[in-house]
Amino acid sequence: MFKTIIIGLVITVVSLVAFTFVGNMNKNNTAADNPTHEVEEDGDKVKVEISGEINHPGEYSIYPSETLGDLITMAGGVTTKADPNAYNSSILIGTYTSFYIAPISEMPEICVDTEIEKININNASEEELQEVGFNSSQASNIITYRNENGAFQAIEDILKVKGIGEATFNKVKNKITIS
């Protein structure tokens, strides 16, 4: 009887130690290892979300002085469908809270006469901006913003333009580029 109690206690202690060790190993996983793992604030790091044509989309903890390229690396790189003209990997994270990596424009599976083309928001005319989904007021505001502030560094910068919100961005994000 005494041997049974001792064996039971030893098994319990060993199990507790093993579970503690496994739990600590899981806490050391990085966002790149487990993209759904929420990363806690660490010093001056900020949380930034990356989505779209990215291998491991999610939220990552990164220093504002690092670049979008660093964030893309943390997220496992871009997919083969990512449009290299839709993002600038050398842009600093700074105050951005999210990035969207747009796909390359593809021909739809239905019959069409013309191919869908993306426009560069840094040099598009008001008419071209309207063709991809901006209304005339938004298109005019984009040109005014561009003239006053210089080139857009990320497609998300379009959200800084008066009259453009998340709904408009979501409607046009796959139709615009920055180069």
HELIX and SHEET records of a PDB file:
HELIX    1   1 PHE A    2  LYS A   27  1                                  26    
HELIX    2   2 LEU A   68  MET A   74  1                                   7    
HELIX    3   3 PRO A   84  ALA A   86  5                                   3    
HELIX    4   4 GLU A  126  GLU A  131  1                                   6    
HELIX    5   5 SER A  136  ASN A  149  1                                  14    
HELIX    6   6 ILE A  155  LYS A  160  5                                   6    
HELIX    7   7 GLU A  166  VAL A  172  1                                   7    
SHEET    1   A 3 GLY A  58  ILE A  62  0                                        
SHEET    2   A 3 VAL A  46  GLY A  52 -1                                        
SHEET    3   A 3 SER A  98  ILE A 101  1                                        
SHEET    1   B 2 ILE A 119  ASN A 120  0                                        
SHEET    2   B 2 ILE A 176  THR A 177  1                                        
END                                                                             
